[in-house]
Amino acid sequence: MLDIQFIRDNKELVETKASQKGYPVNLNRLLELDNLIREKIPKLDDILNQRNNLASQISNRPPTQDEINKGRGLKEDAANIDKEINSLKFEFNIELKKVPNMPLEQVPVGQSEDDNQVIKKVGDIKTNDFTPVNHWEIIDALNLIDKKRAAKVAGSRFVYLKGGIVRMQFAIINWVIDKLSDEQFVDSIIKENNLNIVAKPFTLILPPAMVNTNSYQATTRLDAEDVTYKLADDELWMNASAEHSLCNMYQDEIIPESELPLRYLGYATSFRREAGSYGKDTEGIIRLHQFDKLEIEVFSNSESGLDEHRLLVALEEYFINQLNLPYEVMEKCTADIGKPNAKGVDINIWFPGQSKYRETHSADYMTDYQARSTKTRYRDKDGKVRYVHNNDATVFAFSRILAAIMENYQTKEGKIFVPEVIRNYMGGINQL
């Protein structure tokens, strides 16, 4: 959520930025509710003070009938005003949650994802002496996937992955863990990118696969209609991405600033309904209901939040570069960064079998918007309590990165070369 004082002081700016992100807001009603609440709270405080004074006066003697009547009247008045305040606060919170985070100045203004800006392209697209095919043709021919039996067991958009492609996934996982748990490696990326943040490694974490309703709503990521599965008999939702049960792990807590940044590398099996995507990517493993992800979540102070975001993008690029995959980095526009984000970057890898770049990575910077909702704070060196800044980023969504490797490392004979950087994690296997 946004700070209400910021909205009071910057009403026109907030309206403009919210419009640029495509979120209609009614700030007139929001501020009207804010004023009504602020007017009624002193009235309630005054009545409560009167009740306390009356209680003090009669603490050592029986009350008179007039005092009894006065006490009853004050109690009734307090209950009525408290009810009015709670009703106003309920509507106020609904309106406040409709207000999106403010995009940073460097975020391009746009009306759709078509207005995202490619800021660089890296790597050469190979010229093959054969026509590359889609990854699903390769994986099927090599008997590394079984969709029919998965459909029998779980339904469409579920798969059994088998053999070498599974081993490749775990090879990538172990490679990433070795890198991100190494303080010297993290320090080298920080120095290469001239970032003013500490060289602290990432802690590996297995987050819960389910999130309760209140915690999920606090993340501002719960999209019940299009994305998230809910358990029928419980107030629990299946995790749609590892960061959805990472960003709220410190909710309602105050973290000593000396512990920041907290950098986590989360591994999770994730679940998405993918409503609205029927007919798209049905043949491959790009858009499944179940997939595995390595995701980063960072809690930092306000001064280092943007550099933490830059670190995460740099790490994404490092891993893609090491896999020798051509890619483009895209600065997302205001209409595409999402409600809680102040800035967002996507990375798209080249898929030769489809002759196009496809999104494989994202990095999102929330400033303190998410933390205001989760009530995740830190105490600075002067003792002041502030809201943390949240960052999250994809290290690898495995259905997508495996598809990208298959298409870029396919051979004329229909085999898949194993990228050199992970061969040591594959027991020396260099081809599937």
C-alpha positions in Angstrom: 0.0 0.0 0.0 1.0 3.6 -0.4 1.5 5.9 2.6 -1.7 7.9 3.0 0.4 11.0 3.9 2.1 10.7 0.5 -1.3 10.5 -1.2 -2.5 13.6 0.8 0.5 15.6 -0.3 0.6 14.3 -3.9 -2.9 13.7 -5.0 -2.5 14.8 -8.6 0.7 12.9 -9.0 -0.8 9.7 -7.6 -3.8 10.1 -10.0 -1.5 10.5 -12.9 0.8 7.6 -12.1 -2.1 5.3 -11.3 -3.7 6.2 -14.7 -0.3 5.4 -16.4 -0.4 2.0 -14.8 -4.0 1.4 -15.8 -5.5 1.4 -12.4 -8.6 3.6 -11.8 -8.7 5.2 -8.4 -11.1 7.4 -6.5 -8.8 9.6 -4.5 -11.6 12.1 -3.7 -13.5 9.4 -1.8 -10.3 8.0 -0.2 -9.3 11.3 1.2 -12.9 12.1 2.2 -12.9 8.8 4.2 -9.5 9.7 5.6 -10.8 13.1 6.8 -13.9 11.6 8.4 -11.8 9.0 10.3 -9.4 11.7 11.5 -12.3 13.9 12.7 -14.0 11.1 14.6 -11.0 9.6 16.4 -10.5 12.7 18.6 -14.2 12.6 19.5 -13.9 9.0 20.5 -10.8 9.8 22.5 -12.6 12.6 24.3 -15.5 10.3 25.3 -13.1 7.6 26.5 -11.3 10.3 28.6 -14.6 11.4 30.1 -15.3 7.7 31.0 -11.9 7.3 32.6 -12.3 10.5 34.6 -15.7 9.4 35.8 -14.3 6.1 36.8 -11.6 7.8 38.8 -14.1 10.0 40.6 -16.2 7.1 41.8 -13.3 4.6 42.4 -13.6 4.9 46.2 -17.4 5.4 46.6 -20.7 4.2 45.2 -21.8 6.2 42.1 -24.9 8.4 42.1 -27.8 7.6 39.7 -26.8 10.6 37.6 -23.2 9.3 37.4 -24.6 5.8 36.4 -26.7 7.4 33.7 -23.8 9.5 32.5 -21.5 6.4 32.4 -24.1 4.5 30.4 -24.5 7.4 27.9 -20.8 7.7 27.5 -20.4 4.0 26.9 -23.2 4.0 24.3 -21.7 7.1 22.6 -18.3 5.5 22.5 -19.7 2.3 21.0 -21.6 4.2 18.3 -18.6 6.3 17.2 -16.3 3.2 17.3 -18.7 1.4 15.0 -18.7 4.4 12.7 -14.9 4.5 12.6 -14.6 0.8 11.9 -17.1 1.1 9.1 -15.2 4.0 7.6 -11.9 2.2 8.0 -13.2 -0.8 6.2 -14.2 1.3 3.2 -11.0 3.3 3.5 -8.8 0.2 3.3 -10.7 -1.1 0.3 -10.1 2.2 -1.5 -6.4 2.4 -0.4 -5.7 -1.0 -1.7 -6.9 0.0 -5.1 -4.1 2.6 -5.4 -1.0 1.0 -7.1 2.6 1.7 -6.3 4.2 4.7 -8.0 6.5 3.8 -10.9 10.0 5.2 -10.6 11.0 8.0 -13.0 13.0 5.8 -15.3 10.1 3.5 -16.0 8.8 4.2 -19.5 5.2 5.3 -19.8 3.1 2.9 -21.9 -0.4 1.5 -22.4 0.5 -2.2 -22.8 3.3 -4.6 -23.0 3.9 -3.5 -26.6 5.4 -0.3 -25.1 8.1 -2.2 -23.1 11.6 -1.1 -24.2 14.4 -3.4 -25.1 17.5 -1.9 -23.5 20.0 -4.4 -24.8 20.5 -7.6 -26.7 23.2 -10.1 -25.7 24.6 -13.0 -27.6 24.6 -14.0 -31.3 21.8 -16.1 -32.7 23.4 -19.2 -34.3 23.1 -20.1 -37.9 22.4 -23.8 -38.2 22.9 -26.1 -41.2 19.4 -27.5 -40.4 16.0 -26.1 -39.5 15.6 -26.0 -35.7 12.4 -27.5 -34.3 10.3 -26.7 -31.3 11.4 -28.1 -27.9 8.3 -30.3 -27.6 9.3 -32.2 -30.8 12.8 -32.8 -29.4 11.7 -33.9 -25.9 9.0 -36.2 -27.2 11.3 -37.9 -29.7 13.9 -38.5 -27.0 11.2 -40.0 -24.7 11.9 -37.5 -22.0 8.3 -36.5 -21.4 4.9 -38.3 -21.0 1.9 -36.1 -21.4 -0.7 -38.8 -22.0 -0.2 -40.6 -18.7 0.0 -37.3 -16.9 -3.3 -36.2 -18.4 -4.8 -39.5 -17.2 -3.5 -38.9 -13.7 -3.9 -35.1 -13.3 -5.4 -33.6 -16.4 -4.2 -31.4 -19.2 -1.2 -29.1 -18.7 0.5 -31.6 -16.4 3.5 -33.7 -17.5 5.9 -36.4 -16.4 9.4 -35.3 -17.2 11.9 -38.2 -17.3 15.5 -39.2 -17.5 18.2 -36.8 -18.6 16.0 -33.7 -18.7 15.2 -34.2 -15.0 18.9 -34.6 -14.2 19.6 -31.4 -16.1 17.1 -29.5 -13.9 18.9 -30.7 -10.7 22.3 -30.0 -12.3 21.2 -26.3 -12.8 19.8 -26.2 -9.2 23.1 -27.4 -7.7 25.1 -25.0 -9.9 23.0 -22.0 -8.8 23.2 -23.0 -5.2 27.0 -23.2 -5.3 27.2 -19.8 -6.9 24.7 -17.8 -4.8 25.9 -19.3 -1.5 29.4 -18.1 -2.3 30.1 -14.6 -0.8 33.1 -14.0 -3.1 30.9 -14.7 -6.2 28.2 -12.3 -5.0 30.9 -9.7 -4.2 32.3 -10.1 -7.7 28.9 -9.4 -9.3 28.4 -6.4 -7.0 31.8 -4.9 -8.0 31.4 -5.5 -11.7 28.1 -3.5 -11.6 29.4 -0.8 -9.3 26.7 -1.4 -6.7 26.7 0.2 -3.3 25.5 -2.8 -1.3 27.2 -5.4 0.9 28.6 -8.7 -0.3 26.2 -11.1 1.5 25.4 -14.5 0.1 21.9 -15.9 -0.4 20.4 -18.3 2.1 18.8 -21.4 0.5 15.2 -21.8 1.6 12.3 -24.2 1.0 9.1 -22.1 1.5 5.6 -23.4 2.2 3.7 -24.7 -0.8 0.5 -23.1 0.6 -0.3 -19.6 1.9 -3.3 -18.6 4.0 -5.7 -16.0 2.6 -4.6 -13.1 4.9 -0.9 -13.6 4.2 -1.5 -14.0 0.4 -3.7 -10.8 0.2 -1.0 -8.9 2.1 1.5 -9.7 -0.7 -0.8 -7.9 -3.2 0.0 -10.9 -5.5 -3.2 -13.0 -5.0 -5.0 -13.3 -8.3 -7.7 -15.7 -7.5 -9.5 -15.4 -10.8 -6.8 -16.1 -13.3 -3.8 -17.6 -11.5 -4.2 -19.2 -8.1 -5.6 -22.5 -6.9 -7.6 -22.5 -3.6 -8.2 -25.5 -1.4 -11.9 -26.0 -1.2 -12.2 -26.6 2.6 -9.5 -24.3 3.9 -8.5 -20.7 3.7 -5.3 -21.8 1.9 -4.0 -21.2 -1.6 -1.5 -23.1 -3.6 1.7 -21.1 -4.0 1.9 -19.6 -7.5 5.6 -18.7 -7.2 8.2 -19.1 -4.5 8.2 -15.4 -3.6 4.5 -15.5 -2.8 5.4 -17.3 0.5 8.7 -15.6 0.9 7.8 -11.9 0.9 5.5 -12.3 3.8 7.7 -14.5 6.1 8.5 -11.4 8.3 5.0 -10.0 8.3 4.2 -8.0 11.5 7.9 -8.1 12.5 10.5 -5.4 13.1 14.0 -6.5 11.8 17.2 -4.9 13.2 18.8 -3.0 10.4 22.1 -4.8 11.1 20.5 -8.0 9.8 19.7 -6.4 6.4 19.8 -7.3 3.6 18.1 -10.6 4.0 18.7 -12.5 0.7 16.9 -15.7 0.1 17.1 -18.3 -2.7 13.8 -20.1 -2.7 13.0 -23.4 -4.5 9.4 -24.3 -4.9 7.0 -26.3 -6.9 4.4 -23.8 -8.0 0.9 -24.0 -9.3 -1.1 -21.8 -11.7 -4.5 -22.1 -13.2 -3.4 -20.3 -16.4 -7.0 -19.3 -17.0 -7.3 -17.3 -20.2 -4.3 -19.1 -21.8 -6.2 -22.0 -23.2 -5.1 -22.8 -26.7 -1.7 -21.2 -26.1 1.5 -23.2 -25.6 -0.4 -26.4 -25.3 2.2 -28.6 -27.0 5.3 -27.8 -24.9 6.3 -27.3 -21.3 6.2 -23.5 -21.3 2.8 -23.0 -19.7 2.0 -25.8 -17.3 -0.3 -25.9 -14.2 2.7 -27.2 -12.2 6.3 -26.1 -12.5 9.4 -25.7 -10.4 11.2 -22.3 -9.8 14.3 -21.0 -8.2 13.3 -17.5 -7.0 15.1 -14.8 -5.2 13.5 -12.6 -2.4 15.4 -9.7 -0.8 14.5 -7.6 2.2 16.6 -4.4 2.4 16.6 -0.9 3.9 15.2 1.9 1.8 18.6 3.3 0.7 19.8 0.0 -0.9 16.6 -1.2 -2.5 17.2 0.0 -6.1 20.8 -1.4 -6.1 19.5 -4.7 -4.8 17.1 -4.7 -7.8 20.1 -4.1 -10.1 22.0 -6.9 -8.4 19.2 -9.4 -9.2 19.1 -8.4 -12.8 22.8 -8.8 -13.0 22.6 -12.2 -11.5 19.9 -13.3 -14.0 22.1 -12.1 -16.8 25.2 -13.9 -15.4 23.4 -17.3 -15.4 21.9 -16.9 -18.8 25.3 -15.8 -20.2 27.0 -18.8 -18.6 24.5 -21.0 -20.4 25.5 -19.2 -23.6 21.9 -18.4 -24.5 21.1 -15.2 -26.6 18.7 -12.9 -24.8 17.3 -9.4 -24.6 16.7 -7.2 -21.5 13.5 -5.3 -21.4 12.5 -2.4 -19.3 8.8 -2.8 -18.6 6.5 0.1 -19.1 4.1 1.6 -16.5 1.1 -0.5 -17.8 3.0 -3.8 -17.6 5.0 -3.6 -14.3 2.0 -4.6 -12.2 0.2 -3.0 -9.2 2.8 -3.4 -6.4 5.9 -2.7 -8.6 7.8 0.5 -8.8 10.1 -0.9 -11.5 10.2 -4.2 -13.4 12.7 -5.9 -15.9 12.0 -8.9 -18.0 14.6 -11.0 -19.8 13.6 -12.8 -23.0 15.7 -15.7 -24.3 15.8 -16.6 -28.0 14.0 -19.8 -29.0 15.3 -20.8 -32.4 12.6 -23.5 -32.9 10.0 -20.7 -32.6 12.1 -18.0 -34.2 11.4 -15.5 -31.4 12.4 -14.2 -28.0 10.3 -15.5 -25.1 10.0 -14.3 -21.5 11.9 -16.5 -19.1 12.9 -14.1 -16.3 11.5 -11.1 -14.4 12.8 -8.9 -11.6 10.5 -6.7 -9.6 11.2 -3.9 -7.2 8.4 -3.0 -4.9 10.0 -0.2 -2.8 8.0 -0.3 0.6 4.6 -0.8 -1.1 4.4 -4.6 -0.3 5.9 -4.1 3.2 3.3 -1.6 4.2 0.7 -4.4 3.6 2.7 -7.2 5.3 3.8 -4.8 8.0 7.4 -5.8 7.6 9.7 -3.2 9.1 13.2 -2.5 10.3 14.6 -0.3 13.1 17.3 2.0 11.7 20.5 3.0 13.6 18.7 6.0 15.0 15.9 3.8 16.4 13.3 4.9 13.9 11.0 2.2 12.6 10.8 2.1 8.8 9.3 -0.2 6.2 11.7 -2.6 4.4 12.0 -2.6 0.6 11.2 -5.8 -1.2 12.8 -7.2 -4.3 12.1 -10.5 -6.1 13.5 -12.1 -9.2 13.5 -15.3 -11.2 16.7 -17.3 -11.2 15.1 -20.0 -13.3 11.6 -21.1 -14.1 12.5 -24.6 -15.1 9.9 -25.4 -17.6 11.0 -22.3 -19.6 14.8 -22.6 -19.2 14.8 -26.3 -20.1 12.7 -25.5 -23.2 15.2 -22.7 -24.1 18.2 -25.1 -23.6 16.6 -27.8 -25.7 15.9 -25.4 -28.6 19.3 -23.7 -28.5 21.4 -26.9 -27.9 19.6 -29.2 -30.3 21.6 -31.1 -32.9 20.8 -32.0 -36.5 20.4 -35.6 -35.3 17.7 -34.6 -32.8 19.9 -34.8 -29.7 20.5 -32.2 -27.0 24.0 -31.0 -26.0 24.4 -30.3 -22.3 25.7 -26.7 -21.7 29.3 -26.9 -20.7 28.9 -25.0 -17.4 26.7 -27.7 -15.9 28.4 -30.8 -17.2 30.3 -31.4 -14.0 26.9 -31.6 -12.3 25.6 -34.1 -14.9 28.2 -36.8 -14.1 30.1 -35.9 -17.2 27.2 -36.4 -19.5 27.5 -34.0 -22.5 24.5 -35.1 -24.6 20.9 -36.3 -24.1 
